[in-house]
C-alpha cells in the first residue's frame, strides 16, 4: 500500500494514523502465513493475530503504541479493516461485519494485567 493511499485513508478517517493501517495489514499477513491451509479469516482471528503481533513487536509498550495510532479496542481494528474494505484494498464475504471485531479481547487485560512477563524478567525480592 503506497503513501498516497495511506494519506487518503487517514484523511477520510483521521481517528487512525497511517501506522494503524500498516499494522493491521501486518497482522493480516501474520495470520495468513500461520494458516496450514489458506482460507478467509474472521475478525476474531485477525484481532488475535494483531494482539500477538503487538506483543511481539512492542512488548509492554504495545497498548501505548496502538493507542498512539488510534487503536484502543478490537473494534478499532475492525474500523481500520472496514476503511480498507471501503477503499477496495481488502475484500470480504457477505457474512463479515464490524460486529465480528466487538470485544474480542480487552486491551487492558491483554496488554497489561495478563502481560506475559516470563519468569526470567521478574526479579524476586531480596530476603
Wavefront OBJ file of the C-alpha trace (Angstrom):
o trace
v 0.000 0.000 0.000
v 1.504 3.291 -1.075
v 1.865 6.530 0.844
v -0.841 8.192 -1.265
v -3.375 5.505 -0.383
v -2.463 5.751 3.301
v -2.847 9.508 3.184
v -6.338 9.166 1.678
v -7.348 6.661 4.362
v -6.146 8.991 7.117
v -7.910 11.964 5.536
v -11.154 10.003 5.282
v -10.960 8.793 8.914
v -8.428 10.753 10.988
v -9.070 8.636 14.098
v -6.365 6.283 12.827
v -2.822 7.052 11.737
v -1.147 5.566 8.689
v 0.731 3.273 11.064
v -2.572 1.756 12.212
v -3.342 0.626 8.671
v 0.139 -0.767 8.118
v -0.013 -2.580 11.446
v -3.381 -4.225 10.693
v -2.088 -5.334 7.289
v 0.980 -6.797 9.019
v -1.346 -8.615 11.429
v -3.344 -9.958 8.494
v -0.180 -11.209 6.790
v 0.955 -12.845 10.027
v -2.336 -14.718 10.443
v -2.402 -15.813 6.806
v 1.204 -17.026 6.988
v 0.387 -19.181 10.032
v -2.557 -20.963 8.409
v -1.961 -24.590 7.399
v -4.422 -24.105 4.537
v -5.370 -20.689 3.105
v -8.869 -19.512 3.972
v -10.765 -16.310 4.651
v -10.030 -15.203 8.205
v -12.551 -13.862 10.668
v -12.492 -10.625 12.588
v -11.717 -12.588 15.727
v -8.758 -14.346 14.076
v -7.392 -11.038 12.803
v -7.845 -9.325 16.167
v -5.996 -12.113 17.973
v -3.260 -12.064 15.339
v -2.859 -8.319 15.837
v -2.600 -8.907 19.592
v 0.207 -11.433 19.100
v 1.995 -9.131 16.680
v 1.715 -6.128 19.008
v 3.134 -8.114 21.908
v 5.960 -9.434 19.746
v 6.885 -6.055 18.271
v 6.210 -3.678 21.156
v 6.188 -5.810 24.298
v 4.999 -3.978 27.390
v 4.524 -0.824 25.292
v 2.000 -2.492 22.929
v -1.093 -0.799 24.339
v 0.611 2.611 24.338
v 1.847 2.261 20.761
v -1.530 1.100 19.457
v -3.306 3.900 21.344
v -0.938 6.429 19.771
v -2.152 5.202 16.376
v -5.826 5.341 17.431
v -6.319 1.629 18.122
v -7.851 1.420 21.604
v -10.070 -1.661 21.252
v -10.625 -4.581 18.913
v -13.491 -2.554 17.474
v -10.879 -0.089 16.208
v -9.132 -2.941 14.387
v -12.462 -3.608 12.691
v -12.905 0.048 11.776
v -9.441 0.073 10.175
v -10.339 -3.094 8.253
v -13.657 -1.684 7.055
v -11.988 1.564 5.997
v -9.653 -0.527 3.844
v -12.616 -2.527 2.533
v -14.365 0.706 1.552
v -11.194 1.791 -0.262
v -11.046 -1.510 -2.175
v -7.806 -2.619 -0.510
v -9.290 -5.702 1.160
v -12.187 -7.993 0.308
v -14.872 -9.513 2.490
v -17.570 -12.128 2.476
v -21.271 -11.429 2.929
v -21.065 -12.702 6.491
v -18.268 -10.313 7.559
v -19.349 -7.396 9.727
v -17.998 -4.810 12.100
v -19.572 -6.777 14.938
v -17.023 -9.556 14.300
v -14.474 -7.257 15.951
v -16.560 -6.341 19.019
v -14.903 -7.139 22.351
v -12.675 -9.924 21.035
v -10.349 -9.151 23.932
v -9.861 -6.355 26.426
v -6.757 -4.247 25.801
v -6.041 -3.651 29.499
v -6.213 -7.391 30.197
v -4.267 -8.414 27.097
v -1.509 -5.835 27.239
v -1.241 -5.014 30.950
v -2.922 -7.292 33.502
v -2.066 -10.511 31.653
v 1.151 -9.371 30.047
v 3.381 -12.433 29.566
v 6.359 -11.176 31.531
v 8.063 -14.553 31.742
v 9.790 -15.896 34.797
v 13.205 -14.592 33.753
v 12.088 -10.965 33.719
v 10.578 -10.714 37.174
v 13.059 -10.328 39.999
v 12.424 -11.998 43.299
v 12.559 -9.786 46.394
v 15.754 -9.927 48.378
v 15.488 -11.783 51.667
l 1 2 3 4 5 6 7 8 9 10 11 12 13 14 15 16 17 18 19 20 21 22 23 24 25 26 27 28 29 30 31 32 33 34 35 36 37 38 39 40 41 42 43 44 45 46 47 48 49 50 51 52 53 54 55 56 57 58 59 60 61 62 63 64 65 66 67 68 69 70 71 72 73 74 75 76 77 78 79 80 81 82 83 84 85 86 87 88 89 90 91 92 93 94 95 96 97 98 99 100 101 102 103 104 105 106 107 108 109 110 111 112 113 114 115 116 117 118 119 120 121 122 123 124 125 126 127
